Structures are given as structure tokens and as C-alpha cells.
Amino acid sequence: MLIDKIKYYVDILKRVSGREIEIIISRPIYILGIIIAPLLCCAIYIPMMSSGLPQKIPAGVVDLDNTPTSRALVRNLNSLEMMDVVSQPASFTEAREDVQMGRIYGFLIIPEGFEAKAMSGRQPEISYYTNNAYFIPAALLFKGFKTMTVLSSGKVTMQTKLAKGEYEYQIMPQLQPISYEAVALGNPWLNYSVYLNNNLLPGMLQLMILLMTCFCIGQEVKRQTAREWISESNNSIILAITGKLLPQTILFSLIGIFYLSLMYGYLKFPHANGFLPMVVAMVMLVVASQSVGVIIMSFVPSLRVGLSAAGLYGVLSLSLAGFTFPTEAMYEPMQIFSEIVPLRHYFLIYCGQALNGIPIHYSLMQYLYLFAFFAAALPLLKRLKLAMLRQIYVP
């Protein structure tokens, strides 16, 4: 009896899924949203960040001293991998205009009398300016300027002490009493592709899942086929929604696994605990995102409003997931909202399993959170069924 009932349900799922596959094949918008758009995001983001850390950022130097010491400082700045001194304006005004025109992202000013003051111990002041409208290049330039000026200060001090007859082994402990070693955990190369693509690609995938879930349900109302869809599932909304979303679940999961294979297999991104925990997280992200789409359509069973709500939710998720700005520093309402974003919990699993390699049980709560999105959609299916049976389309 149980086997017969299972076969009966499987036949219904096959029928509903077959109907959905025919719709997907016959309408290019589905192919675009489910396959082409996610792959296009991958084709854009991966090559765009292929160099890892940004290098040779255009910078300028205003050398008002023009002495061997100042010219050596300019050469040292240009030797930094992250910096390219492309402009040497004659004044602050010209340098500011270069920044405003977008030719450089920052500049350093070497004051007149720099060498003389440095050698006589009168502490010349070096100023540097960065265009923080472009945060990443400005931050890297600031780091480069600061590093080189500190090193230059140490060089001048060493030359002065050597001239006074001190030995290098005596000078070094005075210049740097405490030595340090900086170690970047999880991403020692400071590779922006590792940092961003592991979250941007799943974030864009989540956005497309939300949009396509709301679209495929809303289309049933718009085309006046919702009752036919429910009828094919023997009036079971659970079988109806499962059969409709199952083909998309499989396709989106395959694309997500392709992302992971590309990043962890081909590009050799760090994945400390192996491939499997991230595959499970990716499949659960797909199901959780579809569940959020079902929840949205249960409350607003309108194609237009549902797509708008899904788009808003998906875009906000990229900001609230916490990989560009820590959630702990957000306003408290935003911290609460971030907890109802599937991408946030996927990001935490990624940090724990791929980057830090912590034992799997420490990430168990995040897996349960992703499952909770699926569970939260179940009580709302009855509401969705009533909306489908009413079949009222609001343009």
C-alpha cells in the first residue's frame, strides 16, 4: 500500500515537472534567467578579478624639493607593486585636478627643503591625499604612501647614525625595537577574487533564483493557468509547488556546483574542509532561496509586486550578508534583517568550512538556518493555494 502511494505521488510529480520542463524549454526567458544569466555573471566576475589584488594603481607625486633624496623616494614609490607613479604635477592644484579628472587616485607632496630638514633632524612633513570615493584603490594607495614614508624616515635616521660612527647592528634595534610578522589567515595572498567571488556569485545566483521562482508562480496567475496547474497535482499544493520548482532546483544546483568546481578545482581557491560541505551549503542555498520566493508569492500573489519584492530582497541581501561590511557594525534592525537572508548563512558556512576549516558541527546552526527557510514556507502553502485558485491577475 505504501509503495503504491509513493508511486502515485511520484507519477504526479513527474507529470507536474514534465509540464514545467515544457514551459522552460518553450520560453526563452526561463533559459535566460536560469542558465544564461548566472553563467554570464561567472564569465564577467571571474576574469575581472583574475589578477587578485589590484596592481599598478595610478598615483602622482608633487616633488617641490627635487633633490637626490626626494627623487629616491619617488623611485621607491614607483617600485611598489600596487602603485604606478604616472604623474608628477608641479603644484597641489595640478595634482588635485588630476584626481578630479580621474587620471590618478591619490598623490603625495614632498615639501621644499625636504632633504635639508631630514638630514638636520628638523622633521619635514610629507602630505598625501587619496580619493576615497574609490575606496579600494584609495586604501591601497594610502597603505603604499604610509609604508614608503615610514621606510624613508628610517633610512634617513640610519644614514645620520652611520655618519656619526654607529654600526648597523646597533641602529636596527633602535629603528625597530619590536619586529612583527603579518599573517593573513584564510587568504594569505590578499586575493580579492577569493574574497569577493565566493560570495558575489552565490549572491547573484540567489537573486536569479528569487526572480525566477516568483516569475514562474506569477505566470500561472497571469496566464490563467493556475487552476490547471493545481488540478494536475491532484489539488495538492505541496506536489504542485514541488513539481514546478524541482527542475529549477536541479538546474540552479548544477550551476552552483559548477561555480564551486571552478573556484575550488580550477582556480584553487582555499577550501580547508574539502568540497562536500560547500556543495551541501550550495544546494541548501538554492532550496532556501526558492522557499523565500514561495513566501513572497504567498503574501503578494502578483507577478509585478512579487518580482519587485524579490528583486529588492535579493539586492539588499548582497549588502546585508556581511562580506562587504560586518553585520556587527550595522544598525540593530539591519543586524536582525541579515538573519533572514539565506546568503548570510551561506557566507558564514563558507568562512567556517572553506576558509577557517573549523569542525563541521560548529557550522551546524547555519545549515539549520538554511533549512528553516524551507520549513517556514510550508505553513504558507495553503495561502498560496487559495490565491492560485482565485486566479485574480492584477496588472
Secondary structure as UniProt FT lines:
FT   HELIX           2..26
FT   HELIX           28..31
FT   HELIX           32..36
FT   HELIX           37..48
FT   TURN            49..51
FT   STRAND          57..63
FT   HELIX           68..79
FT   TURN            81..82
FT   STRAND          83..87
FT   HELIX           92..100
FT   TURN            101..102
FT   STRAND          106..110
FT   TURN            112..113
FT   HELIX           114..120
FT   STRAND          127..130
FT   TURN            132..133
FT   HELIX           135..163
FT   TURN            164..165
FT   HELIX           168..175
FT   TURN            188..189
FT   HELIX           192..222
FT   TURN            223..224
FT   HELIX           226..232
FT   TURN            233..235
FT   HELIX           237..260
FT   HELIX           261..266
FT   TURN            272..273
FT   HELIX           276..299
FT   HELIX           303..320
FT   HELIX           327..329
FT   HELIX           332..338
FT   TURN            339..340
FT   HELIX           342..349
FT   HELIX           350..355
FT   HELIX           360..363
FT   HELIX           364..377
FT   HELIX           378..380
FT   HELIX           381..390
//
